Amino acid sequence: MKIILHLLTKQNMNNFKKSSLFYLLISLINTPLVGDNFQLNFADGLYKRGDYTQAVVEYKRYIMNPINKDKDLRIVYLQLLRSYYLSSMYSEGINFIQSEININYLPDDVITMLKYYSGLFYLKSDFPESAKIILKDNIVHPKSIILTITSNIYLADWDENVELLNKLKNQNNSNLLLVTNELEDLLNNTKKMKPKNPITSGILSLLIPGSGYANIGKYQTAITSFLINFSLIGSAYELQKNELYFTGGTVMLIASGWYIGSIWGSVSETYKYNKNRHNYLVDKFMEDQEIFFGIEY
């Protein structure tokens, strides 16, 4: 195999190094010719290269290989879950985890790890309710507690967070305590946020079409809504005045629909405004702690 690499020209070497074949050959040179060891080494090479999607395939293949069924696969499972995370293959990761928990008899610490990553994948997929459900049986795991509190913040559910935070503060891990302090700050900041009242936005749009949008800072939408409502109502009035009753009635019907839609739209947008403003802080926390959540375990 070394002869093959030696025969490659310098001109082709750079292109060859970018291919999966290069990593395959390097793995073959540096490992014994034992199928399962080679397979794992190849998967590790893909992971180091940053080809996480293909690494998922190879780690799964290693785990499903009957030769490896009696081996300690904790590290392999962890590398597979990291690969799912880094490739943003959250739904695929959830499906894999569910099948592994349901089918295979795994050690308790591996099941704990799988449930943690399942909760993380649900949270990254914007399903905090599902994350809470999968994590509720995993609550003894410190990072699962952090994910549970984060899910609660997304859902604006404040009841159990103080008790969960106290559990985290009893940990001796300095990095964990640092993240816990940031999480507590996030919790306090989101609880203090004063949301806009959707009913107020609806009443404003009822009185002056479009003004409910201005209540949440959407001034362009407010002006557009006002002008369209004003134009439709004015047109309907002019048509009625000129005895074009059918056409005027049709335009008035359209104007009424637009007017009601403007009221409902301002209410709906206010709910979205509150949620986005609230979720922005949580999203930023998740992004800042991306390595802590997805890589460190």
Buried (B, 14 or more C-beta within 10 A) or exposed (E): EEEEEEEBEEEEEEEBEEEBEBBBBBBBEEBEEEEEBBBBBBBBBBBEBEBBBBBBBBBBBBBEBEEBEEEEBEEBBBBBBBBBBBBBBBEBBBEBBEEBBEEBEBEEEBBBBBBBBBBBBBBBBEBBEBBBBBBEEBEEBBBBBBBBBBBBBBEBBEEEBEEBBEEBEEEEEEEBBEBBEBBBEBBEBBEEEEEBEBEBBBBBBBEBBBBBBBBBEBEEBBEBBBEBBEEBBEBBBEBBEEEBEEEBEEBBEEBBEBBEBBBEBBBBBBBEBBEEBBBEBBEEBBEEBEEBBBEEE
